[in-house]
């Protein structure tokens, strides 16, 4: 697995049947272990192995650590909130409009119903105006994993807003 820093959200040579699927690749990337634990807790492992193209914005362990500190919760507390976690994770997945070759740009629809992200070069902006930097890309057999430095949060009117937030400092979650 090679992680390359892109100048833009761009795919080259992804979706090759010779390459492992996104789920397998993410599982072998040490800096994505918190994401992998979250995917497992939300029971979304199979989704990342579906035929592509799929594009995933994958927050690093450091990005999750920053979010946990902001929320004042532990990883275990966050991982136990499966409804919320599922919606947040779906917000990081692009299926409609995902690319195996070329640039991913503009407003992209996520797997979270009715929610979108804006991709502009090497940044991704969520509906709340928070920006994540794309710090690397991993080509997979079914799409591309764009490694990002922040966890993106769904908009206030998304299904995630109706999900319960972790007990500590839940005012940081979209209510």
N, C-alpha and C positions, 0 to 999 in steps of 0.2 A: 504494500500500500504506500503510495506516495502522495504527500500533501504538498500542493503547489500554491503559492500566493498569487491569486489572480489580480489583474489590474481592474477588471470588471467581473460581474457575475457572468462568466462565460464558460461554456462547456466545449471540450474537444475530446473526441474519441471515447465518449461515455456510451453506455448502453451496449457494450460489447459482451456477447455471450461468453467470452473468455474470462471476464472479470467477475468477482463475487458480487452479490447483491448488497444494497446499502446496509441492511441489517447486519450482515456478516462483517462488512468493512468497519462499520461504527464500533462493533464489538471488539475489534482488534486495535482500535485507536485509544491508547491510554488516556489522552486528554479529553475523551468523550465518555468516560466511564459513568459519570453522573447522569448524562443523557441516556445512556444504555440502561441504567438502573430505573430511570423514570419510564422509559418505553416498556420495560418489563413489568413495572408496577401498574401501569395503565393497560396492560395486556394488548399492546400495539405491535408486538414483535413481528407478527405475520404481515402487517401492512407494509413494512419496509422491505419485505421480500417479494411483493407482488411484481408482476411484469411492469416495466416502465412505459414511458419515462416518468420518473418521480424526482423532484428536487427537494432536498431537505436543508433547512437552515439550522445548523447544529451548534447550539451554545456549548462553549468549552466548560470544563470543570470550574475554572475561575469565574466564568459568567454566572454559573449557578451559585457559586460561593458568594458572589456579590449580592445576588437576589436574596439568598437566605439571610444574609446579614441585614439587608434592608428590611426584610419582613420580620426579623427576630425569631425565626423558626429554625428547626434542625432539618436536615435532609429527610430523616425518618418521618417527621411531621408532614412535610410536603408530600412525600411519596405515599402517605396513607390517605391523602385526599384525592382518590382516583378520578372522581368526576371532574374536578378542577384541573387536575394534571392532564387528563385526556384532552380537554379542550385547549389547554395551553400548548400541548404537543402538536395537536392537529393544526394549530395556527402556524407552525413552523414547516408544514408540508405543502408543496405545490404539486398538483396532479394536472389540472387543466392548464395548459400553457407551459408545462414543464419542458425542458429542452435536454437533448443529448448532444447536440451540436449548436454552437452559436450563443448569442447573448440572451440572458434573461433580464428583461428591463421593463420599467413602467409599473403600472398597477398589476399585480398578480393575485389571482384568487387562490385562497388556501383551502385545505381540506376541512377547515372549520366553516360550516355553512354560513354564507353571507359575509365572510370576513376576507379582507385583502391586505396585502403589504405593498409597499412601493420600493422597487429596486432601482437604484440610480448609481451605476458604476460599481463601486466597491462598498456601497452602503445599502442597508435595508431599513426602512422606516415603518414602524407599526402605526396603527390607527390612533394611538395616543400621542404620536409625535416623537417617540423614543427612537433613537438611531443605533443600529448595531453595525459594526464594521465587519466586512468579509475579510477574514485573515488567512483563508486558505480554501482549497477545493480538492475534493477527492472524487475521481471518476469511478463509477461503479457499473456493474453489469445492467442495472435497471435505472440509472440516472446519475445525479451528481449530489454530493454532500458539500454544501458551502459552510465552512466552519466560521462561526461568528463569535464576537466578543461580548455579547449581551443576550439575555433572555427577552424575547419579544412577548408582550402581553396583549391579549385580544382586546377589542374595543368594549366599551361599557355595555353596549346593547347585544353582545354576543351571548351564546349559551353559557360561556364561562362565568358570566356575571351572576347567573342563577345558581352556580355551584357553590357549596360551602367553602369558605377559606379556612386555612389552618387557624387554630385557636389563638395563637400569639400574634399580636399586632396585625390583625386581619384588615385594618384600615388601608393597608398598602395594596391590597388586591382590589381589582375593579369590582365594585358592588352594584 
